Amino acid sequence: MILEVATLNIKAGLSADFEKAFSEAQKIIASMDGYNSHQLKKCIERNR
């Protein structure tokens, strides 16, 4: 099994737009061969 972790930096004020777009994208992600599961989590750390 392969675990992939991706940190996605979202521009300030665009979190709701991103989550809406991801809602549509996850349908494509879930349809891929070998797909098992995914989770979208918010990070509380901030990179500067």
N, C-alpha and C positions, 0 to 999 in steps of 0.2 A: 504494500500500500504506500502511496505517496501522500504526504500532507503538505499542502501549499498554504502559506500565510502571505497575504498581500496587504501592505499598508497603503491605503488610498488617502491622499491629502485632499480635502475638500475645501474650496475657498469659503471664507467666512460669509455667512448668510445664505449659503446655497445647500445646506444640509437637507432640507425638505425636498428640494429639486432633485438632488442626488438620490435620495431614498426612493422617490417616485420612479426615477429612471431605472434604478436597480431592481425595483419590483418587476419591471418589464424584462430586464436583462436576465433575471434569475430563471425565467421560463426557458430561455435559450440555454443557459448553463446546465440546467437540470435535464435537458434533452440529449446531452452529449453521451456518447458511448463510454461506459465505465464510470459514469457519475454515481457517487454515493450520497453525499450530502454537502451542505454548505451552511455557514452562519455569517451574518453580518453583525459586527459588534462595534460599538463606539469606543474610541480610545480616549482616555482622560489625560494622557500625556500630551505635551505640546512641544514640537520641534521648533527651534529658533535658529 
